[in-house]
Amino acid sequence: MDRVKDKVIIITGAALGIGRATSILLAKEGAKVAVTDILVDEGKALVEEIQKNGGEAEFWHLDVTNENQIERVFADVYQKWGKIDVLVNNAGISGVNKPTHKIKQEEWNLVMSINVNGVFLCTKHAVNLMLNHGGGSIVNLSAAYGLVGSPSLPAYHASKGAVRLMSKTDALTYAHHNIRVNSVHPGFIMTPMIEEHLGGKENVEHGKKFLDRLQPLGHIGEPDDIAYGILYLASDESKFITGAELVIDGGYTAG
């Protein structure tokens, strides 16, 4: 308990999946959690759940493609709790599953606007506030497919590769300010995004069995598996880690 006690943590895309699990875990470990998402009902319900269980959290509507909104929300969080210790850049979409030559420019740009520009803009405004308090930790959600290729989802995989190198660049840029930046690389995790990729809830069981067979450990992961990795990088336990890639993929990329 109390691994991130009294740390103020902003989580983007927090309402569902990995973001939801991370919000619950960090609040349980003593953080003040800013739950941000475009999903208002789900986000508010999550905050109520955290508060009922004795945690501290508030919800802010946030579209990570809107810089003015990011600046305003981060300023509100800062004003409420007096600092920002950790940013978890979790918001992301998978985008269309088409080969590159069939992707429309607007389809490509949509993925980049959320998965890449969103990370850039949130990092930009978090750093400006972290500089006031002697440092912080930024955790960027990349993916196993930010490390290896796959003949599917070209825009998604390109975006996650970008996040990987953005993390390393910012780690070097801000190390002397005691701002650590690391990337987390989930493999197949049972989230709403994976359910959608499998073709909806009616196909989940069949699709899950197929994905289970691809994993050296014999099964796909759960959101909590990623949340515990994020908790480590958010905490002072990882004070000597920056520019690193935390791969949580059941061994998928080891081969």
C-alpha positions as a Markdown table, in Angstrom:
| # | Residue | x | y | z |
|---|---|---|---|---|
| 1 | Met | 0.0 | 0.0 | 0.0 |
| 2 | Asp | 0.9 | 3.7 | -0.4 |
| 3 | Arg | 3.4 | 3.1 | -3.2 |
| 4 | Val | 2.4 | 6.4 | -4.8 |
| 5 | Lys | 1.0 | 8.1 | -1.6 |
| 6 | Asp | -0.1 | 11.7 | -2.2 |
| 7 | Lys | 1.3 | 11.8 | -5.8 |
| 8 | Val | -1.0 | 13.7 | -8.2 |
| 9 | Ile | -1.4 | 11.6 | -11.3 |
| 10 | Ile | -3.1 | 12.4 | -14.6 |
| 11 | Ile | -4.3 | 9.5 | -16.7 |
| 12 | Thr | -5.6 | 10.0 | -20.2 |
| 13 | Gly | -8.1 | 7.6 | -21.7 |
| 14 | Ala | -8.8 | 6.5 | -18.2 |
| 15 | Ala | -12.4 | 5.4 | -18.4 |
| 16 | Leu | -12.0 | 1.9 | -19.8 |
| 17 | Gly | -9.5 | -1.0 | -20.1 |
| 18 | Ile | -5.9 | -0.3 | -19.1 |
| 19 | Gly | -6.7 | 3.3 | -18.1 |
| 20 | Arg | -9.5 | 2.1 | -15.8 |
| 21 | Ala | -7.4 | -0.6 | -14.1 |
| 22 | Thr | -4.5 | 1.9 | -13.7 |
| 23 | Ser | -6.8 | 4.5 | -12.1 |
| 24 | Ile | -8.2 | 2.1 | -9.6 |
| 25 | Leu | -4.7 | 0.7 | -8.7 |
| 26 | Leu | -3.0 | 4.0 | -8.3 |
| 27 | Ala | -5.8 | 5.4 | -6.2 |
| 28 | Lys | -5.6 | 2.3 | -4.0 |
| 29 | Glu | -1.9 | 2.9 | -3.6 |
| 30 | Gly | -2.5 | 6.4 | -2.3 |
| 31 | Ala | -2.5 | 8.7 | -5.4 |
| 32 | Lys | -4.8 | 11.6 | -6.2 |
| 33 | Val | -6.0 | 10.5 | -9.6 |
| 34 | Ala | -7.2 | 12.8 | -12.3 |
| 35 | Val | -9.4 | 10.6 | -14.5 |
| 36 | Thr | -9.6 | 12.1 | -18.0 |
| 37 | Asp | -11.4 | 10.8 | -21.0 |
| 38 | Ile | -13.9 | 11.8 | -23.7 |
| 39 | Leu | -16.3 | 9.1 | -22.2 |
| 40 | Val | -18.0 | 11.2 | -19.6 |
| 41 | Asp | -20.5 | 8.7 | -18.1 |
| 42 | Glu | -17.9 | 6.0 | -17.8 |
| 43 | Gly | -15.3 | 8.3 | -16.4 |
| 44 | Lys | -17.7 | 9.7 | -13.7 |
| 45 | Ala | -18.8 | 6.2 | -12.8 |
| 46 | Leu | -15.1 | 5.2 | -12.3 |
| 47 | Val | -14.5 | 8.2 | -10.0 |
| 48 | Glu | -17.5 | 7.3 | -7.9 |
| 49 | Glu | -16.2 | 3.7 | -7.6 |
| 50 | Ile | -12.8 | 4.9 | -6.5 |
| 51 | Gln | -14.3 | 7.3 | -4.0 |
| 52 | Lys | -16.6 | 4.6 | -2.6 |
| 53 | Asn | -13.5 | 2.5 | -1.9 |
| 54 | Gly | -11.7 | 5.3 | 0.0 |
| 55 | Gly | -9.6 | 6.7 | -2.9 |
| 56 | Glu | -9.2 | 10.2 | -4.1 |
| 57 | Ala | -10.1 | 11.0 | -7.7 |
| 58 | Glu | -11.9 | 13.5 | -9.9 |
| 59 | Phe | -13.0 | 13.4 | -13.5 |
| 60 | Trp | -12.2 | 15.9 | -16.3 |
| 61 | His | -13.5 | 15.6 | -19.8 |
| 62 | Leu | -10.4 | 15.7 | -22.1 |
| 63 | Asp | -9.9 | 15.3 | -25.8 |
| 64 | Val | -6.1 | 14.8 | -26.2 |
| 65 | Thr | -6.2 | 16.3 | -29.7 |
| 66 | Asn | -7.3 | 19.7 | -28.4 |
| 67 | Glu | -4.4 | 21.6 | -27.0 |
| 68 | Asn | -6.5 | 24.4 | -25.4 |
| 69 | Gln | -8.5 | 21.8 | -23.5 |
| 70 | Ile | -5.3 | 20.0 | -22.4 |
| 71 | Glu | -3.8 | 23.2 | -21.1 |
| 72 | Arg | -7.0 | 24.1 | -19.3 |
| 73 | Val | -7.6 | 20.7 | -17.7 |
| 74 | Phe | -3.9 | 20.3 | -16.6 |
| 75 | Ala | -4.1 | 23.8 | -15.0 |
| 76 | Asp | -7.3 | 22.8 | -13.2 |
| 77 | Val | -5.7 | 19.6 | -11.8 |
| 78 | Tyr | -2.7 | 21.7 | -10.8 |
| 79 | Gln | -4.9 | 24.3 | -9.1 |
| 80 | Lys | -6.9 | 21.6 | -7.2 |
| 81 | Trp | -4.0 | 19.6 | -5.9 |
| 82 | Gly | -1.0 | 22.0 | -6.1 |
| 83 | Lys | 1.2 | 19.9 | -8.3 |
| 84 | Ile | 1.4 | 17.2 | -11.0 |
| 85 | Asp | 3.8 | 14.3 | -10.2 |
| 86 | Val | 2.9 | 11.8 | -12.9 |
| 87 | Leu | 1.4 | 11.8 | -16.4 |
| 88 | Val | 0.2 | 8.5 | -17.9 |
| 89 | Asn | -0.3 | 9.0 | -21.6 |
| 90 | Asn | -2.8 | 6.1 | -22.2 |
| 91 | Ala | -5.4 | 7.5 | -24.6 |
| 92 | Gly | -5.2 | 5.8 | -27.9 |
| 93 | Ile | -7.2 | 4.1 | -30.7 |
| 94 | Ser | -6.4 | 1.2 | -33.1 |
| 95 | Gly | -7.7 | 2.9 | -36.2 |
| 96 | Val | -8.6 | 1.1 | -39.4 |
| 97 | Asn | -7.3 | -2.3 | -40.2 |
| 98 | Lys | -6.4 | -1.9 | -43.9 |
| 99 | Pro | -3.1 | -2.3 | -45.8 |
| 100 | Thr | -1.2 | 0.9 | -46.3 |
| 101 | His | -2.2 | 1.5 | -49.9 |
| 102 | Lys | -5.9 | 1.5 | -49.0 |
| 103 | Ile | -5.8 | 3.8 | -46.0 |
| 104 | Lys | -7.3 | 7.3 | -46.6 |
| 105 | Gln | -5.2 | 10.2 | -45.4 |
| 106 | Glu | -7.9 | 11.2 | -42.9 |
| 107 | Glu | -7.9 | 7.7 | -41.4 |
| 108 | Trp | -4.2 | 7.8 | -40.9 |
| 109 | Asn | -4.3 | 11.3 | -39.5 |
| 110 | Leu | -6.9 | 10.4 | -37.0 |
| 111 | Val | -4.7 | 7.7 | -35.4 |
| 112 | Met | -1.7 | 10.0 | -35.4 |
| 113 | Ser | -3.7 | 12.9 | -33.9 |
| 114 | Ile | -4.6 | 10.8 | -30.8 |
| 115 | Asn | -1.8 | 8.3 | -30.4 |
| 116 | Val | 1.1 | 10.6 | -31.3 |
| 117 | Asn | 0.0 | 14.2 | -31.1 |
| 118 | Gly | -1.9 | 13.5 | -28.0 |
| 119 | Val | 1.2 | 12.2 | -26.3 |
| 120 | Phe | 3.2 | 15.2 | -27.5 |
| 121 | Leu | 0.6 | 17.8 | -26.3 |
| 122 | Cys | 0.0 | 16.2 | -22.9 |
| 123 | Thr | 3.7 | 15.8 | -22.3 |
| 124 | Lys | 4.3 | 19.4 | -23.3 |
| 125 | His | 1.9 | 20.8 | -20.8 |
| 126 | Ala | 2.7 | 18.3 | -18.0 |
| 127 | Val | 6.4 | 19.2 | -18.3 |
| 128 | Asn | 5.7 | 22.9 | -17.9 |
| 129 | Leu | 4.0 | 22.2 | -14.6 |
| 130 | Met | 6.5 | 19.5 | -13.4 |
| 131 | Leu | 9.3 | 21.9 | -13.8 |
| 132 | Asn | 7.8 | 23.9 | -10.9 |
| 133 | His | 8.1 | 21.1 | -8.5 |
| 134 | Gly | 11.5 | 19.5 | -9.1 |
| 135 | Gly | 10.6 | 16.7 | -11.5 |
| 136 | Gly | 8.1 | 13.9 | -12.2 |
| 137 | Ser | 7.4 | 10.8 | -14.1 |
| 138 | Ile | 5.8 | 10.4 | -17.5 |
| 139 | Val | 4.6 | 7.0 | -18.6 |
| 140 | Asn | 3.8 | 6.6 | -22.3 |
| 141 | Leu | 1.7 | 3.6 | -23.5 |
| 142 | Ser | 3.3 | 2.2 | -26.6 |
| 143 | Ala | 2.7 | -1.4 | -27.5 |
| 144 | Ala | 4.5 | -4.7 | -28.3 |
| 145 | Tyr | 3.9 | -3.6 | -31.9 |
| 146 | Gly | 5.9 | -0.5 | -31.2 |
| 147 | Leu | 8.9 | -2.9 | -31.1 |
| 148 | Val | 8.1 | -5.4 | -33.9 |
| 149 | Gly | 6.1 | -5.3 | -37.1 |
| 150 | Ser | 2.9 | -7.0 | -38.1 |
| 151 | Pro | 1.0 | -7.1 | -41.4 |
| 152 | Ser | -2.0 | -5.3 | -39.9 |
| 153 | Leu | -3.0 | -1.9 | -38.5 |
| 154 | Pro | -0.2 | 0.1 | -40.2 |
| 155 | Ala | -1.2 | 3.4 | -38.7 |
| 156 | Tyr | -1.5 | 2.1 | -35.2 |
| 157 | His | 1.8 | 0.3 | -35.3 |
| 158 | Ala | 3.6 | 3.4 | -36.8 |
| 159 | Ser | 2.1 | 5.5 | -34.0 |
| 160 | Lys | 3.3 | 3.2 | -31.3 |
| 161 | Gly | 6.8 | 3.1 | -32.8 |
| 162 | Ala | 6.8 | 6.9 | -32.7 |
| 163 | Val | 5.7 | 6.9 | -29.0 |
| 164 | Arg | 8.7 | 4.6 | -28.2 |
| 165 | Leu | 11.2 | 7.0 | -29.6 |
| 166 | Met | 9.4 | 10.1 | -28.4 |
| 167 | Ser | 9.8 | 8.6 | -24.9 |
| 168 | Lys | 13.6 | 8.2 | -25.3 |
| 169 | Thr | 14.1 | 11.7 | -26.7 |
| 170 | Asp | 12.2 | 13.3 | -23.9 |
| 171 | Ala | 14.0 | 11.1 | -21.3 |
| 172 | Leu | 17.3 | 12.5 | -22.5 |
| 173 | Thr | 15.9 | 16.1 | -22.8 |
| 174 | Tyr | 14.5 | 16.3 | -19.3 |
| 175 | Ala | 16.8 | 14.0 | -17.3 |
| 176 | His | 18.6 | 17.0 | -15.8 |
| 177 | His | 15.3 | 18.3 | -14.6 |
| 178 | Asn | 14.6 | 15.0 | -12.8 |
| 179 | Ile | 11.7 | 14.3 | -15.1 |
| 180 | Arg | 11.7 | 10.6 | -16.0 |
| 181 | Val | 10.1 | 9.4 | -19.2 |
| 182 | Asn | 9.5 | 5.7 | -20.0 |
| 183 | Ser | 7.4 | 3.6 | -22.3 |
| 184 | Val | 5.2 | 0.6 | -21.6 |
| 185 | His | 4.7 | -2.0 | -24.3 |
| 186 | Pro | 1.6 | -4.2 | -23.7 |
| 187 | Gly | 1.1 | -7.3 | -25.7 |
| 188 | Phe | -2.4 | -8.7 | -26.2 |
| 189 | Ile | -4.5 | -7.5 | -23.3 |
| 190 | Met | -8.2 | -8.2 | -22.9 |
| 191 | Thr | -9.6 | -4.7 | -23.3 |
| 192 | Pro | -12.5 | -3.1 | -25.3 |
| 193 | Met | -9.9 | -2.4 | -28.0 |
| 194 | Ile | -9.1 | -6.1 | -28.3 |
| 195 | Glu | -12.8 | -7.0 | -28.2 |
| 196 | Glu | -13.4 | -4.6 | -31.1 |
| 197 | His | -10.4 | -6.1 | -33.0 |
| 198 | Leu | -11.8 | -9.6 | -32.6 |
| 199 | Gly | -15.1 | -8.5 | -34.1 |
| 200 | Gly | -17.3 | -7.7 | -31.1 |
| 201 | Lys | -18.3 | -9.5 | -27.9 |
| 202 | Glu | -20.0 | -12.4 | -29.8 |
| 203 | Asn | -16.6 | -13.4 | -31.2 |
| 204 | Val | -14.5 | -12.8 | -28.1 |
| 205 | Glu | -14.2 | -16.4 | -26.8 |
| 206 | His | -13.2 | -17.9 | -30.1 |
| 207 | Gly | -10.7 | -15.0 | -30.8 |
| 208 | Lys | -9.3 | -15.2 | -27.3 |
| 209 | Lys | -8.5 | -18.9 | -27.7 |
| 210 | Phe | -6.6 | -18.0 | -30.9 |
| 211 | Leu | -4.7 | -15.2 | -29.2 |
| 212 | Asp | -3.9 | -17.4 | -26.2 |
| 213 | Arg | -2.1 | -19.9 | -28.4 |
| 214 | Leu | 0.2 | -17.1 | -29.7 |
| 215 | Gln | 1.6 | -16.3 | -26.3 |
| 216 | Pro | 4.5 | -18.2 | -24.8 |
| 217 | Leu | 2.8 | -18.1 | -21.4 |
| 218 | Gly | -0.3 | -19.6 | -22.9 |
| 219 | His | -2.8 | -16.8 | -22.4 |
| 220 | Ile | -3.3 | -13.1 | -23.1 |
| 221 | Gly | -3.0 | -10.5 | -20.4 |
| 222 | Glu | -5.4 | -8.5 | -18.3 |
| 223 | Pro | -5.5 | -4.8 | -17.7 |
| 224 | Asp | -4.1 | -5.2 | -14.2 |
| 225 | Asp | -0.9 | -6.8 | -15.6 |
| 226 | Ile | -0.2 | -3.4 | -17.3 |
| 227 | Ala | -1.4 | -1.3 | -14.4 |
| 228 | Tyr | 1.2 | -2.8 | -12.1 |
| 229 | Gly | 3.9 | -1.9 | -14.5 |
| 230 | Ile | 2.7 | 1.6 | -14.7 |
| 231 | Leu | 2.5 | 1.8 | -10.9 |
| 232 | Tyr | 6.2 | 0.8 | -10.7 |
| 233 | Leu | 7.2 | 3.5 | -13.2 |
| 234 | Ala | 5.0 | 6.1 | -11.4 |
| 235 | Ser | 6.5 | 5.3 | -8.0 |
| 236 | Asp | 9.8 | 6.3 | -6.6 |
| 237 | Glu | 10.8 | 2.7 | -6.8 |
| 238 | Ser | 11.8 | 3.4 | -10.4 |
| 239 | Lys | 13.8 | 6.6 | -9.6 |
| 240 | Phe | 16.9 | 5.4 | -11.6 |
| 241 | Ile | 14.9 | 4.4 | -14.7 |
| 242 | Thr | 14.3 | 6.7 | -17.6 |
| 243 | Gly | 14.3 | 6.1 | -21.4 |
| 244 | Ala | 13.4 | 2.5 | -20.8 |
| 245 | Glu | 11.0 | 0.1 | -22.4 |
| 246 | Leu | 8.9 | -2.0 | -20.1 |
| 247 | Val | 7.6 | -4.9 | -22.2 |
| 248 | Ile | 4.6 | -6.7 | -20.7 |
| 249 | Asp | 3.6 | -9.1 | -23.4 |
| 250 | Gly | 3.7 | -12.7 | -22.1 |
| 251 | Gly | 6.9 | -13.3 | -24.0 |
| 252 | Tyr | 5.3 | -12.5 | -27.4 |
| 253 | Thr | 8.2 | -10.4 | -28.7 |
| 254 | Ala | 11.0 | -12.6 | -27.1 |
| 255 | Gly | 11.1 | -14.9 | -30.1 |
